[in-house]
């Protein structure tokens, strides 16, 4: 009897020790939290924290609350590389980032090299906003997951919805930032011309977040007399473009990717009415339950990038529910494999991961600016009305031939 009691005590002590020293899952947000991209970076960070709170509200993971640490990349790739090294030194298991494809390109390469050098101590990169095609093309790798759309997904959705609505026209102008994402947008606009039945009358690529006055660009748009202007601009480059268009009273329809960024509607004023956006999420496309839940937790309805970021965390939470490390070391590879097999039911439809390149198969929502919407933007009486929701299997672009993903041994 005494030996049985001692065995029970020993087992209980061992269990207690494991529980006391359970390994927490560590998340690092390597984001633009200062500089020109702060407004976007902060929204990504806020939504990641919202999602982590939901995980911790249901017991955390691996016997501990999930921890979150912010690392400010100040909007630069070199700074992001430095912050990644710091995050690795801190034991971070999963990196989240969204503002800038250029920074996403830096981080995915840093993650790839780290994982090659440190087998068994891999890090996952969950990309929330870097939409450059190369990230699921020649830079694709197993530990990178893109929880957002791509340029072809957005442009094709816009063309489909605007053509159906009779708002596309037959003359299109393309203005984009001169780096991977903007170049992808320009190429997507050109590629969709035949299907859309339009001619690209002019196109321009400009410096990223360096232009303070877009009036000359608006004058050039006016002279080309397009029916629709396609732009993938974001952050200050879209804010200032919208302001210049509003100041000039430019009478043209914009087809955008990031028009719901705070400040754009207010800057454009009444000229924004009728402008379109293709996006990962729109409050107006749902029954409102998620929007109200987010507002209850944060004080505001989800805006801009917050909705789809929260869904990425929802997918992660669902994936974590299928793995069990018993309080021991975190195995990023097992979490990645679980993410591959997760289908998350978002308020606008299912979101899953394509195993060949880790692009998410997700719905695309096309909306346009109207007066007196259910969810007003920027303190105005304008906001977004859903025009069309395109299912993920219809929206996604094909796997690129340049993606040669090497998978871990299973």
C-alpha positions as YAML, in Angstrom:
chain: A
units: angstrom
residues:
- id: 1
  name: UNK
  ca: [0.00, 0.00, 0.00]
- id: 2
  name: UNK
  ca: [2.79, 2.40, 0.97]
- id: 3
  name: UNK
  ca: [4.46, 1.91, -2.41]
- id: 4
  name: UNK
  ca: [1.19, 2.63, -4.20]
- id: 5
  name: UNK
  ca: [0.74, 5.83, -2.20]
- id: 6
  name: UNK
  ca: [4.32, 6.91, -2.92]
- id: 7
  name: UNK
  ca: [3.84, 6.18, -6.62]
- id: 8
  name: UNK
  ca: [0.70, 8.27, -6.66]
- id: 9
  name: UNK
  ca: [2.46, 11.12, -4.87]
- id: 10
  name: UNK
  ca: [5.37, 10.93, -7.31]
- id: 11
  name: UNK
  ca: [3.03, 10.96, -10.31]
- id: 12
  name: UNK
  ca: [1.12, 13.90, -8.90]
- id: 13
  name: UNK
  ca: [4.35, 15.76, -8.25]
- id: 14
  name: UNK
  ca: [5.55, 15.10, -11.78]
- id: 15
  name: UNK
  ca: [2.23, 16.31, -13.19]
- id: 16
  name: UNK
  ca: [2.35, 19.39, -10.98]
- id: 17
  name: UNK
  ca: [5.89, 20.18, -12.10]
- id: 18
  name: UNK
  ca: [4.85, 19.88, -15.73]
- id: 19
  name: UNK
  ca: [1.85, 22.12, -15.14]
- id: 20
  name: UNK
  ca: [3.96, 24.68, -13.33]
- id: 21
  name: UNK
  ca: [6.53, 24.77, -16.12]
- id: 22
  name: UNK
  ca: [4.29, 24.44, -19.17]
- id: 23
  name: UNK
  ca: [5.73, 26.07, -22.27]
- id: 24
  name: UNK
  ca: [3.65, 29.07, -23.42]
- id: 25
  name: UNK
  ca: [3.02, 29.75, -27.08]
- id: 26
  name: UNK
  ca: [4.79, 33.02, -27.88]
- id: 27
  name: UNK
  ca: [3.51, 35.35, -30.59]
- id: 28
  name: UNK
  ca: [5.51, 38.27, -31.95]
- id: 29
  name: UNK
  ca: [3.96, 41.16, -33.88]
- id: 30
  name: UNK
  ca: [6.76, 42.57, -36.08]
- id: 31
  name: UNK
  ca: [4.83, 45.56, -37.35]
- id: 32
  name: UNK
  ca: [5.07, 49.18, -38.50]
- id: 33
  name: UNK
  ca: [4.24, 50.88, -35.21]
- id: 34
  name: UNK
  ca: [6.00, 54.16, -35.96]
- id: 35
  name: UNK
  ca: [6.56, 56.16, -39.12]
- id: 36
  name: UNK
  ca: [4.31, 56.65, -42.15]
- id: 37
  name: UNK
  ca: [2.62, 53.25, -41.86]
- id: 38
  name: UNK
  ca: [1.73, 53.51, -38.17]
- id: 39
  name: UNK
  ca: [-2.01, 53.85, -38.71]
- id: 40
  name: UNK
  ca: [-2.10, 50.55, -40.61]
- id: 41
  name: UNK
  ca: [0.39, 48.72, -38.40]
- id: 42
  name: UNK
  ca: [-1.47, 49.60, -35.23]
- id: 43
  name: UNK
  ca: [-4.73, 48.16, -36.59]
- id: 44
  name: UNK
  ca: [-3.01, 44.86, -37.40]
- id: 45
  name: UNK
  ca: [-1.51, 44.75, -33.91]
- id: 46
  name: UNK
  ca: [-4.82, 45.57, -32.23]
- id: 47
  name: UNK
  ca: [-6.66, 42.81, -34.11]
- id: 48
  name: UNK
  ca: [-3.95, 40.23, -33.35]
- id: 49
  name: UNK
  ca: [-4.31, 41.05, -29.66]
- id: 50
  name: UNK
  ca: [-8.10, 40.74, -29.95]
- id: 51
  name: UNK
  ca: [-7.66, 37.26, -31.39]
- id: 52
  name: UNK
  ca: [-5.14, 36.22, -28.76]
- id: 53
  name: UNK
  ca: [-7.52, 37.40, -26.05]
- id: 54
  name: UNK
  ca: [-10.17, 35.08, -27.51]
- id: 55
  name: UNK
  ca: [-7.70, 32.16, -27.28]
- id: 56
  name: UNK
  ca: [-6.79, 33.02, -23.71]
- id: 57
  name: UNK
  ca: [-10.44, 33.49, -22.74]
- id: 58
  name: UNK
  ca: [-10.95, 29.81, -23.53]
- id: 59
  name: UNK
  ca: [-7.94, 28.57, -21.53]
- id: 60
  name: UNK
  ca: [-4.93, 29.57, -23.60]
- id: 61
  name: UNK
  ca: [-2.78, 26.84, -25.10]
- id: 62
  name: UNK
  ca: [-0.45, 24.17, -23.79]
- id: 63
  name: UNK
  ca: [-1.39, 24.92, -20.22]
- id: 64
  name: UNK
  ca: [-0.49, 28.62, -20.32]
- id: 65
  name: UNK
  ca: [-1.88, 31.90, -21.67]
- id: 66
  name: UNK
  ca: [-0.57, 32.75, -25.13]
- id: 67
  name: UNK
  ca: [1.87, 35.66, -24.85]
- id: 68
  name: UNK
  ca: [2.16, 38.58, -27.29]
- id: 69
  name: UNK
  ca: [5.12, 40.91, -27.79]
- id: 70
  name: UNK
  ca: [5.24, 43.88, -30.17]
- id: 71
  name: UNK
  ca: [8.36, 44.64, -32.21]
- id: 72
  name: UNK
  ca: [8.36, 47.95, -34.09]
- id: 73
  name: UNK
  ca: [9.92, 47.63, -37.55]
- id: 74
  name: UNK
  ca: [9.39, 51.39, -38.13]
- id: 75
  name: UNK
  ca: [8.19, 50.64, -41.65]
- id: 76
  name: UNK
  ca: [11.56, 49.37, -42.91]
- id: 77
  name: UNK
  ca: [12.87, 46.01, -44.08]
- id: 78
  name: UNK
  ca: [16.28, 46.30, -42.34]
- id: 79
  name: UNK
  ca: [14.54, 47.18, -39.10]
- id: 80
  name: UNK
  ca: [12.18, 44.22, -39.57]
- id: 81
  name: UNK
  ca: [15.18, 41.91, -39.96]
- id: 82
  name: UNK
  ca: [16.64, 43.27, -36.71]
- id: 83
  name: UNK
  ca: [13.34, 42.84, -34.88]
- id: 84
  name: UNK
  ca: [12.99, 39.29, -36.20]
- id: 85
  name: UNK
  ca: [16.36, 38.41, -34.68]
- id: 86
  name: UNK
  ca: [15.23, 39.94, -31.39]
- id: 87
  name: UNK
  ca: [11.96, 37.99, -31.53]
- id: 88
  name: UNK
  ca: [13.84, 34.72, -32.12]
- id: 89
  name: UNK
  ca: [16.12, 35.50, -29.19]
- id: 90
  name: UNK
  ca: [12.96, 35.97, -27.10]
- id: 91
  name: UNK
  ca: [11.73, 32.53, -28.10]
- id: 92
  name: UNK
  ca: [8.84, 33.64, -30.32]
- id: 93
  name: UNK
  ca: [7.06, 30.76, -32.11]
- id: 94
  name: UNK
  ca: [4.80, 32.65, -34.54]
- id: 95
  name: UNK
  ca: [5.42, 35.99, -36.26]
- id: 96
  name: UNK
  ca: [2.53, 38.15, -37.46]
- id: 97
  name: UNK
  ca: [2.96, 41.07, -39.88]
- id: 98
  name: UNK
  ca: [0.77, 42.83, -42.41]
- id: 99
  name: UNK
  ca: [1.76, 46.37, -43.40]
- id: 100
  name: UNK
  ca: [3.94, 46.18, -46.55]
- id: 101
  name: UNK
  ca: [4.76, 43.40, -48.98]
- id: 102
  name: UNK
  ca: [8.39, 44.54, -48.96]
- id: 103
  name: UNK
  ca: [8.64, 43.85, -45.24]
- id: 104
  name: UNK
  ca: [6.76, 40.56, -45.66]
- id: 105
  name: UNK
  ca: [9.36, 39.58, -48.27]
- id: 106
  name: UNK
  ca: [12.14, 40.31, -45.81]
- id: 107
  name: UNK
  ca: [10.49, 38.38, -42.99]
- id: 108
  name: UNK
  ca: [9.62, 35.29, -45.01]
- id: 109
  name: UNK
  ca: [13.23, 35.00, -46.13]
- id: 110
  name: UNK
  ca: [14.47, 35.53, -42.56]
- id: 111
  name: UNK
  ca: [12.09, 32.81, -41.35]
- id: 112
  name: UNK
  ca: [13.17, 30.42, -44.10]
- id: 113
  name: UNK
  ca: [16.87, 30.82, -43.33]
- id: 114
  name: UNK
  ca: [16.32, 30.56, -39.56]
- id: 115
  name: UNK
  ca: [14.33, 27.35, -39.94]
- id: 116
  name: UNK
  ca: [17.00, 25.75, -42.14]
- id: 117
  name: UNK
  ca: [19.67, 26.57, -39.57]
- id: 118
  name: UNK
  ca: [17.59, 25.57, -36.54]
- id: 119
  name: UNK
  ca: [15.75, 22.30, -37.14]
- id: 120
  name: UNK
  ca: [13.36, 21.58, -34.32]
- id: 121
  name: UNK
  ca: [13.13, 25.27, -33.40]
- id: 122
  name: UNK
  ca: [11.16, 26.49, -36.40]
- id: 123
  name: UNK
  ca: [9.20, 29.74, -36.50]
- id: 124
  name: UNK
  ca: [5.92, 30.29, -38.40]
- id: 125
  name: UNK
  ca: [5.22, 33.52, -40.32]
- id: 126
  name: UNK
  ca: [1.54, 34.42, -40.65]
- id: 127
  name: UNK
  ca: [1.32, 37.13, -43.28]
- id: 128
  name: UNK
  ca: [-1.75, 39.30, -42.81]
- id: 129
  name: UNK
  ca: [-1.33, 41.89, -45.55]
- id: 130
  name: UNK
  ca: [1.70, 41.34, -47.81]
- id: 131
  name: UNK
  ca: [-0.03, 40.57, -51.10]
- id: 132
  name: UNK
  ca: [2.91, 40.56, -53.54]
- id: 133
  name: UNK
  ca: [2.64, 37.54, -55.83]
- id: 134
  name: UNK
  ca: [6.26, 36.52, -55.19]
- id: 135
  name: UNK
  ca: [5.38, 35.61, -51.60]
- id: 136
  name: UNK
  ca: [3.42, 32.60, -52.84]
- id: 137
  name: UNK
  ca: [5.55, 32.38, -55.99]
- id: 138
  name: UNK
  ca: [9.33, 32.13, -56.07]
- id: 139
  name: UNK
  ca: [9.50, 33.01, -52.35]
- id: 140
  name: UNK
  ca: [6.90, 30.47, -51.22]
- id: 141
  name: UNK
  ca: [7.94, 28.28, -48.30]
- id: 142
  name: UNK
  ca: [6.24, 25.91, -45.90]
- id: 143
  name: UNK
  ca: [6.33, 28.13, -42.80]
- id: 144
  name: UNK
  ca: [4.74, 31.15, -44.55]
- id: 145
  name: UNK
  ca: [0.94, 31.45, -44.58]
- id: 146
  name: UNK
  ca: [-0.82, 34.28, -46.41]
- id: 147
  name: UNK
  ca: [-4.11, 35.17, -44.70]
- id: 148
  name: UNK
  ca: [-5.13, 37.80, -47.23]
- id: 149
  name: UNK
  ca: [-5.88, 38.12, -50.93]
- id: 150
  name: UNK
  ca: [-3.65, 38.80, -53.95]
- id: 151
  name: UNK
  ca: [-3.76, 41.45, -56.69]
- id: 152
  name: UNK
  ca: [-5.49, 39.18, -59.25]
- id: 153
  name: UNK
  ca: [-8.07, 38.15, -56.65]
- id: 154
  name: UNK
  ca: [-8.96, 41.78, -55.93]
- id: 155
  name: UNK
  ca: [-8.84, 43.04, -59.52]
- id: 156
  name: UNK
  ca: [-10.84, 40.13, -60.97]
- id: 157
  name: UNK
  ca: [-13.47, 40.57, -58.27]
- id: 158
  name: UNK
  ca: [-13.75, 44.29, -59.01]
- id: 159
  name: UNK
  ca: [-14.00, 43.71, -62.74]
- id: 160
  name: UNK
  ca: [-16.71, 41.07, -62.28]
- id: 161
  name: UNK
  ca: [-18.85, 43.11, -59.89]
- id: 162
  name: UNK
  ca: [-18.42, 46.47, -61.62]
- id: 163
  name: UNK
  ca: [-19.15, 45.00, -65.05]
- id: 164
  name: UNK
  ca: [-22.33, 43.37, -63.73]
- id: 165
  name: UNK
  ca: [-23.37, 46.68, -62.17]
- id: 166
  name: UNK
  ca: [-22.66, 48.66, -65.33]
- id: 167
  name: UNK
  ca: [-20.10, 50.85, -63.54]
- id: 168
  name: UNK
  ca: [-16.85, 49.66, -65.13]
- id: 169
  name: UNK
  ca: [-16.87, 51.47, -68.46]
- id: 170
  name: UNK
  ca: [-14.52, 50.81, -71.36]
- id: 171
  name: UNK
  ca: [-11.59, 53.09, -70.46]
- id: 172
  name: UNK
  ca: [-9.41, 52.32, -67.44]
- id: 173
  name: UNK
  ca: [-6.51, 54.17, -65.81]
- id: 174
  name: UNK
  ca: [-4.03, 52.36, -63.53]
- id: 175
  name: UNK
  ca: [-2.03, 54.12, -60.80]
- id: 176
  name: UNK
  ca: [0.06, 52.09, -58.35]
- id: 177
  name: UNK
  ca: [3.10, 52.15, -56.11]
- id: 178
  name: UNK
  ca: [6.36, 51.15, -57.76]
- id: 179
  name: UNK
  ca: [7.25, 47.95, -55.91]
- id: 180
  name: UNK
  ca: [6.19, 44.31, -56.02]
- id: 181
  name: UNK
  ca: [2.58, 44.83, -54.88]
- id: 182
  name: UNK
  ca: [1.91, 47.83, -57.11]
- id: 183
  name: UNK
  ca: [3.52, 46.10, -60.08]
- id: 184
  name: UNK
  ca: [1.30, 43.07, -59.45]
- id: 185
  name: UNK
  ca: [-1.78, 45.31, -59.40]
- id: 186
  name: UNK
  ca: [-0.78, 46.94, -62.68]
- id: 187
  name: UNK
  ca: [-0.22, 43.54, -64.27]
- id: 188
  name: UNK
  ca: [-3.57, 42.27, -62.96]
- id: 189
  name: UNK
  ca: [-5.41, 45.28, -64.41]
- id: 190
  name: UNK
  ca: [-3.76, 44.65, -67.78]
- id: 191
  name: UNK
  ca: [-4.53, 40.91, -67.63]
- id: 192
  name: UNK
  ca: [-8.24, 41.49, -66.87]
- id: 193
  name: UNK
  ca: [-8.78, 43.90, -69.78]
- id: 194
  name: UNK
  ca: [-10.13, 41.32, -72.22]
- id: 195
  name: UNK
  ca: [-12.57, 39.83, -69.70]
- id: 196
  name: UNK
  ca: [-13.60, 43.30, -68.55]
- id: 197
  name: UNK
  ca: [-13.98, 44.67, -72.06]
- id: 198
  name: UNK
  ca: [-11.89, 47.77, -71.39]
- id: 199
  name: UNK
  ca: [-8.77, 49.49, -72.67]
- id: 200
  name: UNK
  ca: [-6.05, 50.70, -70.31]
- id: 201
  name: UNK
  ca: [-5.71, 54.32, -71.50]
- id: 202
  name: UNK
  ca: [-2.74, 55.12, -69.24]
- id: 203
  name: UNK
  ca: [-0.84, 53.71, -66.28]
- id: 204
  name: UNK
  ca: [1.72, 55.00, -63.84]
- id: 205
  name: UNK
  ca: [3.96, 53.56, -61.11]
- id: 206
  name: UNK
  ca: [5.19, 56.05, -58.52]
- id: 207
  name: UNK
  ca: [7.50, 56.12, -55.49]
- id: 208
  name: UNK
  ca: [6.15, 54.55, -52.31]
- id: 209
  name: UNK
  ca: [5.11, 56.87, -49.45]
- id: 210
  name: UNK
  ca: [7.33, 59.72, -50.66]
- id: 211
  name: UNK
  ca: [4.89, 61.87, -52.63]
- id: 212
  name: UNK
  ca: [3.24, 64.68, -50.67]
- id: 213
  name: UNK
  ca: [1.10, 66.15, -53.46]
- id: 214
  name: UNK
  ca: [-0.87, 63.97, -55.85]
- id: 215
  name: UNK
  ca: [-2.41, 66.93, -57.71]
- id: 216
  name: UNK
  ca: [-0.17, 66.38, -60.79]
- id: 217
  name: UNK
  ca: [-1.24, 62.72, -60.91]
- id: 218
  name: UNK
  ca: [-4.91, 63.70, -60.67]
- id: 219
  name: UNK
  ca: [-4.40, 66.17, -63.52]
- id: 220
  name: UNK
  ca: [-2.89, 63.38, -65.60]
- id: 221
  name: UNK
  ca: [-5.85, 61.14, -64.80]
- id: 222
  name: UNK
  ca: [-8.27, 63.88, -65.83]
- id: 223
  name: UNK
  ca: [-6.51, 64.36, -69.16]
- id: 224
  name: UNK
  ca: [-6.75, 60.63, -69.93]
- id: 225
  name: UNK
  ca: [-10.54, 60.78, -69.37]
- id: 226
  name: UNK
  ca: [-11.01, 57.23, -68.02]
- id: 227
  name: UNK
  ca: [-14.26, 55.78, -66.76]
- id: 228
  name: UNK
  ca: [-12.54, 53.90, -63.92]
- id: 229
  name: UNK
  ca: [-9.25, 54.33, -62.06]
- id: 230
  name: UNK
  ca: [-7.74, 51.15, -60.60]
- id: 231
  name: UNK
  ca: [-5.33, 51.60, -57.71]
- id: 232
  name: UNK
  ca: [-3.71, 49.32, -55.17]
- id: 233
  name: UNK
  ca: [-2.34, 52.29, -53.23]
- id: 234
  name: UNK
  ca: [-2.46, 52.13, -49.45]
- id: 235
  name: UNK
  ca: [-1.42, 54.16, -46.39]
- id: 236
  name: UNK
  ca: [-0.46, 57.79, -47.10]
- id: 237
  name: UNK
  ca: [-0.31, 57.19, -50.85]
- id: 238
  name: UNK
  ca: [-4.03, 56.40, -50.94]
- id: 239
  name: UNK
  ca: [-5.00, 59.01, -48.37]
- id: 240
  name: UNK
  ca: [-3.25, 61.76, -50.34]
- id: 241
  name: UNK
  ca: [-4.52, 60.48, -53.70]
- id: 242
  name: UNK
  ca: [-8.08, 60.58, -52.38]
- id: 243
  name: UNK
  ca: [-7.53, 64.07, -50.96]
- id: 244
  name: UNK
  ca: [-6.19, 65.35, -54.28]
- id: 245
  name: UNK
  ca: [-9.08, 63.74, -56.17]
- id: 246
  name: UNK
  ca: [-11.56, 65.29, -53.76]
- id: 247
  name: UNK
  ca: [-9.95, 68.74, -53.94]
- id: 248
  name: UNK
  ca: [-10.03, 68.61, -57.73]
- id: 249
  name: UNK
  ca: [-13.60, 67.34, -57.89]
- id: 250
  name: UNK
  ca: [-12.45, 64.52, -60.14]
- id: 251
  name: UNK
  ca: [-15.50, 62.85, -61.69]
- id: 252
  name: UNK
  ca: [-14.34, 59.28, -62.11]
- id: 253
  name: UNK
  ca: [-15.02, 55.95, -60.37]
- id: 254
  name: UNK
  ca: [-12.15, 54.50, -58.35]
- id: 255
  name: UNK
  ca: [-11.70, 50.72, -58.11]
- id: 256
  name: UNK
  ca: [-9.52, 50.14, -55.07]
- id: 257
  name: UNK
  ca: [-8.03, 47.60, -52.70]
- id: 258
  name: UNK
  ca: [-7.77, 49.69, -49.52]
- id: 259
  name: UNK
  ca: [-10.41, 52.42, -49.72]
- id: 260
  name: UNK
  ca: [-11.70, 51.45, -46.27]
- id: 261
  name: UNK
  ca: [-8.47, 52.65, -44.66]
- id: 262
  name: UNK
  ca: [-9.50, 55.24, -42.06]
- id: 263
  name: UNK
  ca: [-9.42, 58.76, -43.47]
- id: 264
  name: UNK
  ca: [-9.92, 57.94, -47.14]
- id: 265
  name: UNK
  ca: [-13.66, 58.58, -47.26]
- id: 266
  name: UNK
  ca: [-13.32, 61.82, -45.31]
- id: 267
  name: UNK
  ca: [-10.47, 63.00, -47.54]
- id: 268
  name: UNK
  ca: [-12.36, 62.28, -50.75]
- id: 269
  name: UNK
  ca: [-15.62, 63.78, -49.51]
- id: 270
  name: UNK
  ca: [-18.71, 63.44, -51.68]
- id: 271
  name: UNK
  ca: [-16.57, 62.47, -54.67]
- id: 272
  name: UNK
  ca: [-16.08, 59.11, -52.92]
- id: 273
  name: UNK
  ca: [-19.70, 58.13, -53.51]
- id: 274
  name: UNK
  ca: [-19.83, 55.30, -56.00]
- id: 275
  name: UNK
  ca: [-16.17, 54.29, -55.55]
- id: 276
  name: UNK
  ca: [-15.51, 50.54, -55.25]
- id: 277
  name: UNK
  ca: [-13.32, 48.31, -53.11]
- id: 278
  name: UNK
  ca: [-12.51, 44.59, -53.22]
- id: 279
  name: UNK
  ca: [-11.55, 43.38, -49.78]
- id: 280
  name: UNK
  ca: [-11.28, 40.46, -47.37]
- id: 281
  name: UNK
  ca: [-14.20, 41.66, -45.24]
- id: 282
  name: UNK
  ca: [-17.02, 44.19, -44.95]
- id: 283
  name: UNK
  ca: [-19.23, 44.59, -41.89]
- id: 284
  name: UNK
  ca: [-22.20, 45.21, -44.19]
- id: 285
  name: UNK
  ca: [-21.78, 41.76, -45.78]
- id: 286
  name: UNK
  ca: [-22.51, 39.96, -42.49]
- id: 287
  name: UNK
  ca: [-25.25, 39.53, -39.91]
- id: 288
  name: UNK
  ca: [-23.34, 41.93, -37.65]
- id: 289
  name: UNK
  ca: [-22.63, 39.50, -34.79]
- id: 290
  name: UNK
  ca: [-18.85, 39.57, -35.21]
- id: 291
  name: UNK
  ca: [-18.88, 43.35, -35.66]
- id: 292
  name: UNK
  ca: [-20.76, 43.79, -32.39]
- id: 293
  name: UNK
  ca: [-18.47, 41.35, -30.56]
- id: 294
  name: UNK
  ca: [-15.40, 43.20, -31.81]
- id: 295
  name: UNK
  ca: [-16.89, 46.54, -30.77]
- id: 296
  name: UNK
  ca: [-17.71, 45.22, -27.31]
- id: 297
  name: UNK
  ca: [-14.07, 44.19, -26.86]
- id: 298
  name: UNK
  ca: [-12.31, 47.14, -28.51]
- id: 299
  name: UNK
  ca: [-14.73, 50.04, -28.42]
- id: 300
  name: UNK
  ca: [-15.20, 50.25, -32.19]
- id: 301
  name: UNK
  ca: [-16.45, 48.21, -35.11]
- id: 302
  name: UNK
  ca: [-13.73, 46.36, -37.07]
- id: 303
  name: UNK
  ca: [-12.28, 48.62, -39.74]
- id: 304
  name: UNK
  ca: [-9.83, 48.25, -42.60]
- id: 305
  name: UNK
  ca: [-7.58, 45.23, -41.87]
- id: 306
  name: UNK
  ca: [-8.98, 44.31, -38.46]
- id: 307
  name: UNK
  ca: [-11.69, 41.91, -39.61]
- id: 308
  name: UNK
  ca: [-9.59, 39.51, -41.66]
- id: 309
  name: UNK
  ca: [-6.76, 39.71, -39.10]
- id: 310
  name: UNK
  ca: [-9.15, 38.53, -36.40]
- id: 311
  name: UNK
  ca: [-10.19, 35.66, -38.69]
- id: 312
  name: UNK
  ca: [-6.55, 34.60, -39.08]
- id: 313
  name: UNK
  ca: [-6.36, 34.34, -35.30]
- id: 314
  name: UNK
  ca: [-9.63, 32.42, -35.31]
- id: 315
  name: UNK
  ca: [-8.12, 29.93, -37.74]
- id: 316
  name: UNK
  ca: [-5.04, 29.65, -35.54]
- id: 317
  name: UNK
  ca: [-7.20, 29.04, -32.47]
- id: 318
  name: UNK
  ca: [-9.08, 26.31, -34.32]
- id: 319
  name: UNK
  ca: [-5.80, 24.70, -35.46]
- id: 320
  name: UNK
  ca: [-4.36, 24.81, -31.93]
- id: 321
  name: UNK
  ca: [-7.38, 22.90, -30.73]
- id: 322
  name: UNK
  ca: [-6.21, 19.90, -32.77]
- id: 323
  name: UNK
  ca: [-2.67, 19.64, -31.34]
- id: 324
  name: UNK
  ca: [-1.52, 18.75, -27.83]
- id: 325
  name: UNK
  ca: [2.03, 19.16, -26.58]
- id: 326
  name: UNK
  ca: [1.16, 18.15, -23.02]
- id: 327
  name: UNK
  ca: [2.74, 21.28, -21.60]
- id: 328
  name: UNK
  ca: [6.04, 20.49, -23.30]
- id: 329
  name: UNK
  ca: [8.00, 22.22, -26.05]
- id: 330
  name: UNK
  ca: [6.10, 24.01, -28.80]
- id: 331
  name: UNK
  ca: [6.43, 22.28, -32.17]
- id: 332
  name: UNK
  ca: [5.85, 24.91, -34.88]
- id: 333
  name: UNK
  ca: [5.84, 22.28, -37.62]
- id: 334
  name: UNK
  ca: [2.86, 20.50, -36.05]
- id: 335
  name: UNK
  ca: [1.02, 23.81, -35.73]
- id: 336
  name: UNK
  ca: [1.75, 24.57, -39.39]
- id: 337
  name: UNK
  ca: [0.42, 21.18, -40.44]
- id: 338
  name: UNK
  ca: [-2.70, 21.81, -38.37]
- id: 339
  name: UNK
  ca: [-3.20, 25.19, -40.07]
- id: 340
  name: UNK
  ca: [-3.02, 23.47, -43.45]
- id: 341
  name: UNK
  ca: [-5.97, 21.30, -42.45]
- id: 342
  name: UNK
  ca: [-8.10, 24.03, -40.90]
- id: 343
  name: UNK
  ca: [-11.21, 25.50, -42.47]
- id: 344
  name: UNK
  ca: [-12.41, 28.52, -40.53]
- id: 345
  name: UNK
  ca: [-16.02, 29.60, -40.93]
- id: 346
  name: UNK
  ca: [-15.79, 33.39, -41.07]
- id: 347
  name: UNK
  ca: [-18.88, 35.64, -41.18]
- id: 348
  name: UNK
  ca: [-18.49, 35.96, -44.96]
- id: 349
  name: UNK
  ca: [-17.69, 32.32, -45.71]
- id: 350
  name: UNK
  ca: [-15.10, 29.58, -45.22]
- id: 351
  name: UNK
  ca: [-11.37, 30.33, -45.21]
- id: 352
  name: UNK
  ca: [-8.93, 27.47, -45.80]
- id: 353
  name: UNK
  ca: [-5.28, 27.05, -46.80]
- id: 354
  name: UNK
  ca: [-4.11, 25.75, -50.18]
- id: 355
  name: UNK
  ca: [-1.34, 23.29, -49.33]
- id: 356
  name: UNK
  ca: [0.62, 23.85, -52.55]
- id: 357
  name: UNK
  ca: [1.55, 27.47, -51.73]
- id: 358
  name: UNK
  ca: [-0.18, 28.37, -48.42]
- id: 359
  name: UNK
  ca: [-2.38, 31.00, -50.04]
- id: 360
  name: UNK
  ca: [-5.71, 31.19, -48.24]
- id: 361
  name: UNK
  ca: [-8.78, 30.28, -50.24]
- id: 362
  name: UNK
  ca: [-11.13, 33.01, -49.07]
- id: 363
  name: UNK
  ca: [-14.15, 35.01, -50.16]
- id: 364
  name: UNK
  ca: [-13.63, 38.45, -51.70]
- id: 365
  name: UNK
  ca: [-16.17, 41.16, -50.88]
- id: 366
  name: UNK
  ca: [-16.83, 43.92, -53.41]
- id: 367
  name: UNK
  ca: [-18.43, 47.02, -51.92]
- id: 368
  name: UNK
  ca: [-19.09, 50.60, -52.97]
- id: 369
  name: UNK
  ca: [-19.41, 53.89, -51.12]
- id: 370
  name: UNK
  ca: [-22.95, 55.04, -50.44]
- id: 371
  name: UNK
  ca: [-24.67, 57.62, -48.27]
- id: 372
  name: UNK
  ca: [-26.38, 56.62, -45.02]
- id: 373
  name: UNK
  ca: [-24.91, 53.10, -44.69]
- id: 374
  name: UNK
  ca: [-25.38, 50.82, -41.71]
- id: 375
  name: UNK
  ca: [-21.73, 51.34, -40.72]
- id: 376
  name: UNK
  ca: [-20.65, 54.94, -41.43]
- id: 377
  name: UNK
  ca: [-16.95, 55.66, -42.04]
- id: 378
  name: UNK
  ca: [-14.70, 58.44, -40.77]
- id: 379
  name: UNK
  ca: [-17.47, 60.21, -38.87]
- id: 380
  name: UNK
  ca: [-19.28, 61.00, -42.13]
- id: 381
  name: UNK
  ca: [-22.69, 59.95, -43.42]
- id: 382
  name: UNK
  ca: [-20.93, 57.74, -46.00]
- id: 383
  name: UNK
  ca: [-19.73, 54.16, -45.85]
- id: 384
  name: UNK
  ca: [-19.79, 50.83, -47.68]
- id: 385
  name: UNK
  ca: [-22.59, 48.80, -49.17]
- id: 386
  name: UNK
  ca: [-21.91, 45.22, -50.26]
- id: 387
  name: UNK
  ca: [-22.27, 44.68, -54.01]
- id: 388
  name: UNK
  ca: [-21.10, 41.09, -54.36]
- id: 389
  name: UNK
  ca: [-19.39, 38.36, -52.32]
- id: 390
  name: UNK
  ca: [-17.29, 36.05, -54.47]
- id: 391
  name: UNK
  ca: [-16.69, 32.60, -52.97]
- id: 392
  name: UNK
  ca: [-13.12, 31.59, -52.26]
- id: 393
  name: UNK
  ca: [-12.95, 28.80, -54.84]
- id: 394
  name: UNK
  ca: [-14.11, 31.26, -57.51]
- id: 395
  name: UNK
  ca: [-11.86, 34.11, -56.37]
- id: 396
  name: UNK
  ca: [-8.47, 32.44, -55.95]
- id: 397
  name: UNK
  ca: [-5.76, 32.66, -58.59]
- id: 398
  name: UNK
  ca: [-3.87, 29.57, -59.79]
- id: 399
  name: UNK
  ca: [-0.76, 28.24, -58.07]
- id: 400
  name: UNK
  ca: [2.26, 29.92, -59.65]
- id: 401
  name: UNK
  ca: [4.77, 27.71, -61.48]
- id: 402
  name: UNK
  ca: [7.58, 29.47, -59.57]
- id: 403
  name: UNK
  ca: [6.41, 28.05, -56.22]
- id: 404
  name: UNK
  ca: [8.56, 25.04, -55.36]
- id: 405
  name: UNK
  ca: [7.58, 24.40, -51.75]
- id: 406
  name: UNK
  ca: [9.72, 21.97, -49.79]
- id: 407
  name: UNK
  ca: [7.70, 20.23, -47.12]
- id: 408
  name: UNK
  ca: [9.04, 18.85, -43.84]
- id: 409
  name: UNK
  ca: [9.26, 15.11, -43.38]
- id: 410
  name: UNK
  ca: [6.04, 13.83, -41.85]
...
